[in-house]
Amino acid sequence: MMIPSNRFNTVVGTVTQSLVLFYQAVAVLVFTASLFSAYAWLKNPFIGGFFEQTMVLNESVTREPGQQWALQEKGFRLGDRLTTVGGQPIASAEDLRKVLEYFRVGDRVHVVMHSPDGELKEADIKLQSLSTVDQISYYVIPAFLSLVFLVISLWIFGLRRTEPAGRT
């Protein structure tokens, strides 16, 4: 059995440290970009529901007891797919964000969705702002937890980067 040379171990350690450092830098950039993205969304009026990347309404609900978001109040349910807002076709979250930029809280906007069985559903939705409780639940707490995990990972890497456990 051949034992790897000390030089080989040093090179492998340096390469893995560099890869982990690169990964950590990307994580910091992604975290920072997500804060700016969340801020951009929070500046716009809230349409009354959260959507998956396919523009399908998900199961998220308000954290305020006894309240419903606008889309739920109008009868839209899990699985309904958003197709137009204010007469503009919506194919992505970016499309939705761009359309909502032209509206203000309190405006009414016509929404068209398709149910999973193909039924066309339409309603006029009053745009609102996302409540403070929901902002904390859906943005602040996840961002804070992400920051905690990011700081811990950077701390561990800083302390133990020369050890295999510190690079994992």
Backbone as a printed PyTorch tensor [residue, N CA C, xyz], in Angstrom:
tensor([[[  0.8430,  -1.1670,   0.0000],
         [  0.0000,   0.0000,   0.0000],
         [  0.8940,   1.2370,   0.0000]],

        [[  0.5320,   2.1650,  -0.8550],
         [  1.3260,   3.3770,  -0.9930],
         [  0.7250,   4.4940,  -0.1470]],

        [[  1.5230,   5.1480,   0.6520],
         [  1.0650,   6.2480,   1.4990],
         [  1.2820,   7.5470,   0.7300]],

        [[  0.2320,   8.3840,   0.6270],
         [  0.3870,   9.6410,  -0.1120],
         [  1.4670,  10.5180,   0.5200]],

        [[  2.1680,  11.2160,  -0.3480],
         [  3.2570,  12.0660,   0.1440],
         [  2.6990,  13.2800,   0.8790]],

        [[  3.5390,  13.8800,   1.6870],
         [  3.1550,  15.0670,   2.4320],
         [  2.8180,  16.2110,   1.4780]],

        [[  3.5730,  16.2970,   0.3850],
         [  3.3340,  17.3480,  -0.6160],
         [  1.9450,  17.1720,  -1.2400]],

        [[  1.5820,  15.9420,  -1.5670],
         [  0.2660,  15.6650,  -2.1440],
         [ -0.8360,  16.1080,  -1.1880]],

        [[ -0.7080,  15.7630,   0.0870],
         [ -1.7020,  16.1620,   1.0940],
         [ -1.8010,  17.6830,   1.2120]],

        [[ -0.6500,  18.3590,   1.1260],
         [ -0.6420,  19.8180,   1.2040],
         [ -1.3620,  20.4220,   0.0080]],

        [[ -1.1080,  19.8910,  -1.1730],
         [ -1.7670,  20.3950,  -2.3910],
         [ -3.2680,  20.1480,  -2.3160]],

        [[ -3.6680,  18.9580,  -1.9220],
         [ -5.0970,  18.6410,  -1.8100],
         [ -5.7470,  19.5480,  -0.7640]],

        [[ -5.0940,  19.7570,   0.3520],
         [ -5.6320,  20.6450,   1.3910],
         [ -5.7930,  22.0700,   0.8960]],

        [[ -4.8110,  22.5620,   0.1690],
         [ -4.8810,  23.9250,  -0.3740],
         [ -5.9990,  24.0430,  -1.4000]],

        [[ -6.1330,  23.0610,  -2.2690],
         [ -7.1890,  23.0850,  -3.2940],
         [ -8.5700,  23.0390,  -2.6380]],

        [[ -8.7560,  22.1660,  -1.6740],
         [-10.0730,  22.0890,  -1.0250],
         [-10.3660,  23.3520,  -0.2180]],

        [[ -9.3520,  23.9410,   0.4110],
         [ -9.5620,  25.2140,   1.1170],
         [-10.0010,  26.2980,   0.1340]],

        [[ -9.3730,  26.3410,  -1.0170],
         [ -9.7180,  27.3360,  -2.0340],
         [-11.1470,  27.1230,  -2.5310]],

        [[-11.5230,  25.8760,  -2.7600],
         [-12.8910,  25.5810,  -3.2100],
         [-13.9230,  25.9870,  -2.1660]],

        [[-13.6440,  25.6690,  -0.9130],
         [-14.5820,  26.0260,   0.1530],
         [-14.6460,  27.5470,   0.3140]],

        [[-13.5300,  28.2230,   0.2090],
         [-13.5190,  29.6800,   0.2980],
         [-14.3340,  30.2900,  -0.8500]],

        [[-14.1760,  29.7460,  -2.0500],
         [-14.9680,  30.2070,  -3.1940],
         [-16.4560,  29.9810,  -2.9320]],

        [[-16.8040,  28.8040,  -2.4360],
         [-18.1980,  28.4840,  -2.1030],
         [-18.7380,  29.4700,  -1.0610]],

        [[-17.9500,  29.7680,  -0.0510],
         [-18.3720,  30.7050,   0.9890],
         [-18.5910,  32.1020,   0.4010]],

        [[-17.7200,  32.5290,  -0.5000],
         [-17.8700,  33.8370,  -1.1350],
         [-19.1560,  33.8820,  -1.9560]],

        [[-19.4480,  32.8150,  -2.6780],
         [-20.6900,  32.7470,  -3.4530],
         [-21.9000,  32.7970,  -2.5070]],

        [[-21.8140,  32.0910,  -1.3880],
         [-22.9170,  32.1040,  -0.4160],
         [-23.1540,  33.5110,   0.1240]],

        [[-22.1020,  34.2470,   0.4070],
         [-22.2450,  35.6270,   0.8910],
         [-22.9010,  36.4910,  -0.1840]],

        [[-22.4720,  36.3380,  -1.4330],
         [-23.0620,  37.1090,  -2.5350],
         [-24.5410,  36.7700,  -2.7350]],

        [[-24.8810,  35.4930,  -2.6870],
         [-26.2720,  35.0730,  -2.8540],
         [-27.1320,  35.6000,  -1.7020]],

        [[-26.6200,  35.5240,  -0.4950],
         [-27.3550,  36.0410,   0.6540],
         [-27.6070,  37.5390,   0.4980]],

        [[-26.5780,  38.2740,   0.1210],
         [-26.7170,  39.7260,  -0.0570],
         [-27.7170,  40.0380,  -1.1770]],

        [[-27.6170,  39.3300,  -2.2810],
         [-28.5510,  39.5380,  -3.4010],
         [-29.9840,  39.2210,  -2.9810]],

        [[-30.1650,  38.2160,  -2.1380],
         [-31.5200,  37.8550,  -1.6980],
         [-32.1330,  38.9610,  -0.8440]],

        [[-31.3050,  39.6630,  -0.0780],
         [-31.8220,  40.7860,   0.7140],
         [-32.3160,  41.9070,  -0.1960]],

        [[-31.5600,  42.2110,  -1.2430],
         [-31.9820,  43.2440,  -2.1910],
         [-33.2350,  42.8110,  -2.9570]],

        [[-33.2920,  41.5380,  -3.3250],
         [-34.4670,  41.0170,  -4.0260],
         [-35.7120,  41.0990,  -3.1400]],

        [[-35.5700,  40.7250,  -1.8840],
         [-36.7040,  40.7990,  -0.9470],
         [-37.1530,  42.2420,  -0.7780]],

        [[-36.2070,  43.1550,  -0.6880],
         [-36.5520,  44.5700,  -0.5520],
         [-37.3320,  45.0520,  -1.7750]],

        [[-36.9080,  44.6340,  -2.9640],
         [-37.6140,  45.0260,  -4.1950],
         [-39.0480,  44.5170,  -4.1730]],

        [[-39.2420,  43.2870,  -3.6910],
         [-40.5940,  42.7340,  -3.6110],
         [-41.4280,  43.4730,  -2.5750]],

        [[-40.8540,  43.7800,  -1.4430],
         [-41.6010,  44.4260,  -0.3700],
         [-41.9890,  45.8650,  -0.7090]],

        [[-41.3050,  46.4990,  -1.6480],
         [-41.6720,  47.8410,  -2.0800],
         [-42.9710,  47.8370,  -2.8790]],

        [[-43.2680,  46.7340,  -3.5450],
         [-44.4640,  46.6300,  -4.3810],
         [-45.6800,  46.2490,  -3.5470]],

        [[-46.8670,  46.5770,  -4.0570],
         [-48.0660,  46.0980,  -3.3510],
         [-48.1370,  44.5720,  -3.4240]],

        [[-48.8050,  43.9880,  -2.4510],
         [-48.9190,  42.5310,  -2.3380],
         [-50.2100,  42.0760,  -3.0070]],

        [[-50.0910,  41.1150,  -3.9100],
         [-51.2450,  40.6470,  -4.6720],
         [-52.1560,  39.7310,  -3.8490]],

        [[-51.6630,  39.2410,  -2.7410],
         [-52.5170,  38.4330,  -1.8730],
         [-52.2630,  36.9420,  -1.9360]],

        [[-51.0570,  36.5440,  -2.2860],
         [-50.7000,  35.1360,  -2.3010],
         [-49.2610,  34.9620,  -2.7450]],

        [[-48.6730,  33.8270,  -2.3730],
         [-47.3210,  33.4910,  -2.8100],
         [-47.4220,  32.4020,  -3.8700]],

        [[-46.5060,  32.4490,  -4.8280],
         [-46.5330,  31.5300,  -5.9610],
         [-45.2340,  30.7540,  -6.0620]],

        [[-45.3480,  29.5350,  -6.5990],
         [-44.1720,  28.7380,  -6.9290],
         [-43.5550,  29.3220,  -8.2020]],

        [[-42.3920,  28.8160,  -8.6110],
         [-41.7290,  29.3400,  -9.8010],
         [-42.5470,  29.1300, -11.0680]],

        [[-43.4980,  28.2290, -11.0550],
         [-44.3770,  27.9830, -12.2030],
         [-45.6220,  28.8560, -12.1500]],

        [[-45.6570,  29.8030, -11.2170],
         [-46.7640,  30.7350, -10.9970],
         [-48.0200,  30.0230, -10.5020]],

        [[-47.8280,  28.9050,  -9.8290],
         [-48.9180,  28.1710,  -9.1850],
         [-49.0080,  28.6500,  -7.7370]],

        [[-50.2260,  28.9830,  -7.3220],
         [-50.4610,  29.4490,  -5.9580],
         [-50.0710,  28.3540,  -4.9740]],

        [[-49.2970,  28.7190,  -3.9480],
         [-48.9030,  27.7100,  -2.9670],
         [-49.7700,  27.8040,  -1.7090]],

        [[-49.4150,  27.0380,  -0.6980],
         [-50.2470,  26.9350,   0.5060],
         [-49.9350,  27.9740,   1.5800]],

        [[-49.0540,  28.9060,   1.3110],
         [-48.7170,  29.9070,   2.3150],
         [-49.9490,  30.7410,   2.6560]],

        [[-50.0740,  31.0510,   3.9290],
         [-51.2080,  31.8440,   4.4090],
         [-50.7030,  32.9200,   5.3570]],

        [[-51.5410,  33.8950,   5.6300],
         [-51.1640,  34.9450,   6.5590],
         [-50.9980,  34.3630,   7.9580]],

        [[-50.1210,  34.9770,   8.7150],
         [-49.8950,  34.5600,  10.1070],
         [-50.7850,  35.3480,  11.0610]],

        [[-51.6290,  36.2140,  10.5200],
         [-52.5440,  36.9810,  11.3580],
         [-53.8000,  36.1560,  11.6110]],

        [[-54.1160,  35.8990,  12.8750],
         [-55.2760,  35.0660,  13.2110],
         [-56.5760,  35.6500,  12.6450]],

        [[-57.3920,  34.7710,  12.0560],
         [-58.7000,  35.1670,  11.5500],
         [-58.6830,  35.9450,  10.2540]],

        [[-57.5250,  36.0860,   9.6300],
         [-57.4090,  36.8510,   8.3890],
         [-57.0960,  35.9180,   7.2160]],

        [[-57.4000,  36.4110,   6.0160],
         [-57.0220,  35.7190,   4.7900],
         [-56.4040,  36.7350,   3.8430]],

        [[-55.5290,  36.2500,   2.9730],
         [-54.9990,  37.1130,   1.9340],
         [-56.0410,  37.2670,   0.8450]],

        [[-55.9040,  38.2850,   0.0090],
         [-56.9040,  38.6610,  -0.9870],
         [-57.2660,  37.5250,  -1.9420]],

        [[-56.2900,  36.7760,  -2.4160],
         [-56.5950,  35.7030,  -3.3610],
         [-57.4140,  34.5970,  -2.7000]],

        [[-57.1230,  34.2800,  -1.4580],
         [-57.8980,  33.2620,  -0.7380],
         [-59.3170,  33.7530,  -0.4850]],

        [[-59.4640,  35.0400,  -0.1730],
         [-60.8020,  35.6030,   0.0400],
         [-61.6630,  35.4850,  -1.2000]],

        [[-61.0350,  35.5700,  -2.3790],
         [-61.7720,  35.4900,  -3.6470],
         [-61.9500,  34.0500,  -4.1320]],

        [[-61.5100,  33.0790,  -3.3470],
         [-61.7440,  31.6730,  -3.6860],
         [-60.6390,  30.9770,  -4.4380]],

        [[-59.5310,  31.6350,  -4.6490],
         [-58.4080,  30.9620,  -5.3100],
         [-57.7590,  30.0030,  -4.3140]],

        [[-57.3260,  28.8590,  -4.8170],
         [-56.8090,  27.7980,  -3.9510],
         [-55.4680,  27.2570,  -4.4550]],

        [[-54.8660,  26.4250,  -3.6170],
         [-53.6320,  25.7370,  -3.9410],
         [-53.7580,  25.0840,  -5.3140]],

        [[-52.7750,  25.3210,  -6.1610],
         [-52.7530,  24.7030,  -7.4850],
         [-53.2450,  25.6070,  -8.5970]],

        [[-53.9600,  26.6910,  -8.2610],
         [-54.4020,  27.6230,  -9.2940],
         [-53.1710,  28.3280,  -9.8640]],

        [[-53.1360,  28.4600, -11.1960],
         [-51.9700,  29.0520, -11.8650],
         [-52.3040,  30.4490, -12.3670]],

        [[-51.4890,  31.4120, -11.9740],
         [-51.6540,  32.8030, -12.3690],
         [-51.2730,  32.9600, -13.8390]],

        [[-52.1750,  33.5890, -14.6330],
         [-51.8630,  33.7890, -16.0500],
         [-51.8130,  35.2580, -16.4490]],

        [[-52.6960,  36.0990, -15.8800],
         [-52.6280,  37.5280, -16.1880],
         [-52.9520,  38.3590, -14.9560]],

        [[-52.3390,  39.5350, -14.9010],
         [-52.6060,  40.5210, -13.8520],
         [-52.7320,  41.8700, -14.5520]],

        [[-53.8570,  42.5000, -14.3550],
         [-54.0750,  43.8030, -14.9800],
         [-53.9940,  43.7420, -16.4940]],

        [[-54.3960,  42.6220, -17.0760],
         [-54.3560,  42.4530, -18.5260],
         [-52.9970,  42.0780, -19.0810]],

        [[-51.9860,  41.9830, -18.2320],
         [-50.6340,  41.6280, -18.6660],
         [-50.3640,  40.1500, -18.4200]],

        [[-49.8300,  39.4290, -19.4130],
         [-49.5210,  38.0050, -19.2050],
         [-48.4030,  37.8410, -18.1780]],

        [[-48.5440,  36.8270, -17.3490],
         [-47.5680,  36.5360, -16.2950],
         [-47.0310,  35.1230, -16.5110]],

        [[-45.7170,  35.0320, -16.7350],
         [-45.0870,  33.7220, -16.9160],
         [-44.0240,  33.4500, -15.8540]],

        [[-43.6560,  34.5060, -15.0970],
         [-42.5940,  34.3320, -14.1110],
         [-42.7810,  35.3360, -12.9780]],

        [[-42.0280,  35.1230, -11.9220],
         [-42.0610,  36.0550, -10.7840],
         [-41.5940,  37.4390, -11.2220]],

        [[-40.6390,  37.4920, -12.1230],
         [-40.1520,  38.7830, -12.6140],
         [-41.2570,  39.5200, -13.3670]],

        [[-42.0560,  38.7960, -14.1700],
         [-43.1980,  39.4180, -14.8570],
         [-44.1600,  40.0220, -13.8400]],

        [[-44.4580,  39.2650, -12.7860],
         [-45.3840,  39.7330, -11.7570],
         [-44.8310,  40.9690, -11.0480]],

        [[-43.5570,  40.9300, -10.6920],
         [-42.9430,  42.0740, -10.0100],
         [-43.0080,  43.3280, -10.8810]],

        [[-42.7070,  43.1680, -12.1760],
         [-42.7310,  44.3200, -13.0830],
         [-44.1390,  44.9000, -13.2280]],

        [[-45.1460,  44.0450, -13.2990],
         [-46.5260,  44.5200, -13.4180],
         [-46.9410,  45.2500, -12.1440]],

        [[-46.6170,  44.6840, -10.9880],
         [-47.0270,  45.2840,  -9.7220],
         [-46.3390,  46.6220,  -9.4530]],

        [[-45.1980,  46.8850, -10.1020],
         [-44.5080,  48.1640,  -9.9230],
         [-45.3820,  49.3500, -10.3150]],

        [[-46.3320,  49.1210, -11.2130],
         [-47.1740,  50.2150, -11.7190],
         [-48.4230,  50.4500, -10.8780]],

        [[-48.6200,  49.6660,  -9.8590],
         [-49.7930,  49.7980,  -9.0050],
         [-49.3890,  50.2610,  -7.6180]],

        [[-50.3550,  50.6930,  -6.8570],
         [-50.1480,  51.1260,  -5.4750],
         [-51.0740,  50.3380,  -4.5620]],

        [[-50.7330,  50.3150,  -3.2780],
         [-51.5900,  49.6760,  -2.2820],
         [-52.9640,  50.3360,  -2.3520]],

        [[-54.0160,  49.5130,  -2.3780],
         [-55.3860,  50.0060,  -2.4590],
         [-55.9620,  49.9520,  -3.8610]],

        [[-55.0920,  49.8680,  -4.8930],
         [-55.5810,  49.7350,  -6.2660],
         [-56.2510,  48.3810,  -6.4410]],

        [[-57.1970,  48.3390,  -7.3630],
         [-57.8220,  47.0700,  -7.7370],
         [-57.2110,  46.6130,  -9.0520]],

        [[-56.9420,  45.3310,  -9.1350],
         [-56.3210,  44.7690, -10.3250],
         [-57.0760,  43.4920, -10.7070]],

        [[-57.2830,  43.3230, -12.0170],
         [-57.9840,  42.1340, -12.4990],
         [-56.9860,  40.9830, -12.6090]],

        [[-57.3350,  39.8540, -12.0070],
         [-56.4650,  38.6830, -11.9650],
         [-57.1680,  37.5200, -12.6640]],

        [[-56.4290,  36.8140, -13.5200],
         [-56.9470,  35.6210, -14.1840],
         [-56.0480,  34.4530, -13.8070]],

        [[-56.6870,  33.3740, -13.3600],
         [-55.9520,  32.1600, -13.0010],
         [-56.6640,  30.9660, -13.6040]],

        [[-55.9270,  29.8730, -13.7430],
         [-56.5040,  28.6130, -14.2100],
         [-56.3670,  27.5920, -13.0890]],

        [[-57.4610,  26.8950, -12.8110],
         [-57.4270,  25.8490, -11.7880],
         [-56.7350,  24.6200, -12.3630]],

        [[-56.3440,  23.6720, -11.5120],
         [-55.6820,  22.4610, -12.0110],
         [-56.5420,  21.6780, -13.0100]],

        [[-57.8690,  21.7950, -12.9140],
         [-58.7340,  21.0720, -13.8610],
         [-59.0540,  21.9020, -15.1060]],

        [[-58.3900,  23.0600, -15.2680],
         [-58.5330,  23.8700, -16.4640],
         [-59.5820,  24.9640, -16.3980]],

        [[-60.2930,  25.0680, -15.2880],
         [-61.3300,  26.0900, -15.1490],
         [-60.6900,  27.4790, -15.0820]],

        [[-61.2580,  28.4200, -15.8370],
         [-60.7980,  29.8050, -15.8200],
         [-61.4250,  30.5110, -14.6310]],

        [[-60.5940,  31.1650, -13.8160],
         [-61.0740,  31.8930, -12.6480],
         [-60.6010,  33.3320, -12.7490]],

        [[-61.5260,  34.2750, -12.5530],
         [-61.1840,  35.6920, -12.6340],
         [-61.7370,  36.4170, -11.4180]],

        [[-61.0300,  37.4780, -11.0200],
         [-61.5040,  38.3000,  -9.8990],
         [-60.7500,  39.6200,  -9.9030]],

        [[-61.3810,  40.6190,  -9.3290],
         [-60.7060,  41.8860,  -9.0760],
         [-60.1810,  41.8360,  -7.6530]],

        [[-58.8810,  42.0360,  -7.5270],
         [-58.1970,  41.9240,  -6.2400],
         [-57.7640,  43.3130,  -5.7910]],

        [[-58.0220,  43.6300,  -4.5280],
         [-57.5270,  44.8750,  -3.9600],
         [-56.1120,  44.6210,  -3.4430]],

        [[-55.1570,  45.3320,  -4.0160],
         [-53.7680,  45.1710,  -3.6000],
         [-53.5670,  45.7410,  -2.2060]],

        [[-52.7790,  45.0710,  -1.4310],
         [-52.5260,  45.4750,  -0.0530],
         [-51.0220,  45.4690,   0.1960]],

        [[-50.6260,  45.9070,   1.3430],
         [-49.2250,  45.7460,   1.7190],
         [-49.1480,  44.4870,   2.5780]],

        [[-48.0190,  43.8330,   2.5050],
         [-47.8240,  42.6420,   3.3180],
         [-47.7130,  43.0930,   4.7630]],

        [[-48.5080,  42.5160,   5.6340],
         [-48.5380,  42.9480,   7.0340],
         [-47.1810,  42.7570,   7.7040]],

        [[-46.9710,  43.4880,   8.7650],
         [-45.7180,  43.4040,   9.5140],
         [-45.4930,  41.9840,  10.0230]],

        [[-46.5470,  41.3490,  10.5180],
         [-46.4340,  39.9700,  11.0220],
         [-45.9720,  39.0380,   9.9060]],

        [[-46.5550,  39.1930,   8.7080],
         [-46.1710,  38.3360,   7.5860],
         [-44.7690,  38.6710,   7.0770]],

        [[-44.3850,  39.9350,   7.0960],
         [-43.0230,  40.2990,   6.7070],
         [-42.0100,  39.6410,   7.6430]],

        [[-42.3150,  39.6570,   8.9270],
         [-41.4240,  39.0200,   9.9000],
         [-41.3880,  37.5140,   9.6750]],

        [[-42.5590,  36.9080,   9.4740],
         [-42.6400,  35.4540,   9.3080],
         [-41.9810,  34.9470,   8.0310]],

        [[-42.1870,  35.6660,   6.9260],
         [-41.7410,  35.1690,   5.6290],
         [-40.4330,  35.7630,   5.1300]],

        [[-39.9750,  36.8770,   5.7270],
         [-38.7450,  37.5010,   5.2620],
         [-37.7040,  37.6660,   6.3680]],

        [[-38.0850,  38.2810,   7.4680],
         [-37.1060,  38.6110,   8.5070],
         [-36.5550,  37.3530,   9.1770]],

        [[-37.4130,  36.4690,   9.6380],
         [-36.9360,  35.2560,  10.3270],
         [-36.1010,  34.3810,   9.3970]],

        [[-36.5620,  34.0720,   8.1740],
         [-35.6960,  33.2790,   7.2830],
         [-34.3610,  33.9670,   6.9740]],

        [[-34.3780,  35.2870,   6.7770],
         [-33.1230,  36.0020,   6.5060],
         [-32.1960,  35.9360,   7.7120]],

        [[-32.7550,  36.1070,   8.9040],
         [-31.9360,  36.0390,  10.1180],
         [-31.3250,  34.6470,  10.2910]],

        [[-32.1290,  33.5980,  10.0960],
         [-31.6060,  32.2370,  10.2270],
         [-30.5350,  31.9480,   9.1790]],

        [[-30.7450,  32.4410,   7.9700],
         [-29.7340,  32.2680,   6.9190],
         [-28.4390,  32.9620,   7.3120]],

        [[-28.5510,  34.1550,   7.8680],
         [-27.3680,  34.8850,   8.3080],
         [-26.6430,  34.1270,   9.4190]],

        [[-27.3910,  33.5770,  10.3650],
         [-26.7770,  32.8120,  11.4560],
         [-25.9930,  31.6240,  10.8990]],

        [[-26.6130,  30.8550,   9.9900],
         [-25.9210,  29.6950,   9.4110],
         [-24.7100,  30.1280,   8.5870]],

        [[-24.8250,  31.2290,   7.8760],
         [-23.7100,  31.7200,   7.0850],
         [-22.5500,  32.1360,   7.9800]],

        [[-22.8440,  32.8700,   9.0420],
         [-21.8000,  33.3060,   9.9710],
         [-21.1510,  32.0980,  10.6420]],

        [[-21.9460,  31.1390,  11.0570],
         [-21.3850,  29.9320,  11.6880],
         [-20.4710,  29.1900,  10.7170]],

        [[-20.9110,  29.0720,   9.4510],
         [-20.0730,  28.3480,   8.4830],
         [-18.7620,  29.0900,   8.2300]],

        [[-18.8180,  30.4200,   8.1670],
         [-17.5860,  31.2020,   7.9900],
         [-16.6810,  31.0950,   9.2110]],

        [[-17.2760,  31.1010,  10.3860],
         [-16.5130,  30.9850,  11.6340],
         [-15.8050,  29.6290,  11.7070]],

        [[-16.5460,  28.5660,  11.4230],
         [-15.9430,  27.2260,  11.4770],
         [-14.8270,  27.1070,  10.4460]],

        [[-15.0870,  27.6100,   9.2420],
         [-14.0520,  27.5520,   8.2140],
         [-12.8220,  28.3550,   8.6380]],

        [[-13.0470,  29.5170,   9.2150],
         [-11.9210,  30.3420,   9.6660],
         [-11.0970,  29.6670,  10.7380]],

        [[-11.7590,  28.9810,  11.6530],
         [-11.0480,  28.3210,  12.7500],
         [-10.4110,  26.9980,  12.3450]],

        [[-11.0750,  26.2590,  11.4400],
         [-10.6280,  24.8930,  11.1780],
         [-10.3980,  24.6140,   9.7020]],

        [[-10.0220,  25.6280,   8.9510],
         [ -9.8790,  25.4480,   7.5030],
         [ -8.7880,  24.4520,   7.1250]],

        [[ -7.8120,  24.2430,   8.0090],
         [ -6.7270,  23.3080,   7.6920],
         [ -7.1030,  21.8610,   8.0090]],

        [[ -8.2440,  21.6660,   8.6560],
         [ -8.7050,  20.3200,   8.9960],
         [ -9.8020,  19.8850,   8.0320]],

        [[ -9.8660,  18.6170,   7.6960],
         [-10.9400,  18.1450,   6.8040],
         [-12.3370,  18.4810,   7.3330]],

        [[-12.5320,  18.4080,   8.6450],
         [-13.8380,  18.7020,   9.2200],
         [-14.2170,  20.1550,   9.0130]],

        [[-13.2630,  21.0550,   9.0170],
         [-13.5200,  22.4750,   8.8250],
         [-13.8580,  22.8310,   7.3960]],

        [[-13.4650,  21.9670,   6.4630],
         [-13.7710,  22.2210,   5.0550],
         [-15.0670,  21.5520,   4.6200]],

        [[-15.6620,  20.7770,   5.4900],
         [-16.9330,  20.1450,   5.1470],
         [-18.0290,  21.0860,   5.4600]]])
